[in-house]
Amino acid sequence: QVQMVESGGGLVQAGGSLRLSCAASGRTFRSYAVGWFRQAPGKERDSVAIITSSGESTSYADSVKGRFTISRDNAKSTAYLQMNNLKPEDTAVYYCTAFLGPARYWGQGTQVTVSS
């Protein structure tokens, strides 16, 4: 099993930046792809960004392309989400997940609030 712990959320003004971290423990982190998802009140949990186990390939939701960057450091068993030019519509609870085949592990989430 993989335990995931997110950090780095908070309150920021529109146009600002935040960097989320996702620290993993347990089984070999480097074997798992990692995704960042977000869920706003009353809405479904949506994918924001995904990175492969090696870090060589990434993908992003259209709404965050050019503003968010996902990365990982397998030596530190940590994934990151750099968020720039934040908008009020980015306000949500952000979750990281590690997945490999049918296995998927979630963190507890971290709140990001962007004020206008």
N, C-alpha and C positions, 0 to 999 in steps of 0.2 A: 504494500500500500504506500501511497505518496501523500504526505501532508503538505498542504499549501497555505501560506500565510501572507496576505496582502498588507501593504503599508503605503503611506505616502499621500493618502487622500487629504482633503481639506476644503477650505473656502478660498476662492480666488476670484478676482474681478475678470470680467470679459477681456480677452486679449492676453491674459496671463498664461503661465505655464505651470505644470505639475509633472512630477516623475513618480509613477507608481512602481513599486517593487513587489515581487512575488518570490518568497523564499520557500524552497522545497526541501523536504527531508524524507527519509525512507528509502524506497527502492531507487535504482539508478535513474536520476533525473535526466541524464543525457539521452536516454532511450525514448523519451516522451516528447511529442509535439506539445506546444503550449499555446493556449488561446486566452485572450482578454475578451470578456463579455461585459455588458452593462444592462442594468434594468432600472428604468425610471418608474416612478409611482404610477400604478394603473396600466403599465405596459409590459409586454413580454421581454424576456431576456434576449438580447440580440448580440450577435458576434461583432466585435470591434476590429480585432487583429489576430492573426495566427502566424506562428513561426514553426518551422520544422525542427526536428530533433537536433539537427546539425547547425541550425541557424542560417542555412544557405538560402532558404526561400521564405518569403513572407507574403501575406495577403491582407488587405484592408477593406473595411466597409467604405462605400463611396463617400459617406458623410464625413469621414475622418482622413481621407487620403490627402497627403500633402501637409497635414497638421500633426498627426500622431506617428510615432515610430516604435515598433516593437523590436526588442533585442533580447539576448540571453547570454549568460556567462555560465557555461556548464561546469567550469572549475569551482564556481561559487554556488552552484545549484540555484541560481536566481534568474528570473526573467524580469524584464522592465517594460514599461510603457511610458515613453516620453510624449507628453501632450502639450502642444504649443497652440497659440492663438485660440484659446478656449472660448467657447460660446455658451450662452445660457442653456441651450438645448443639449449640451454635453452633461448637464446635471443628471446624476444617476449613482447607483451603487455599482461599483466596478468589481468584477470577479475574475480571478484567473483560474484556469483549468489545465490540467495535464492529462493527455489522452494518448492511448496506444491500443489499437484494435478496439475491443469492446470495453476496455477499462477506461474510466474517467474519474478524475478526482478534482474536487472544487475547494477553493478557499472560502472564508467566511464573508469576504467582501469588504470594500472600503468606500466610504462616501466621498463623492466629489460634487461640490456645489459651486456653480459659476454664477456670480451676480452680474446684473447688467448695469 
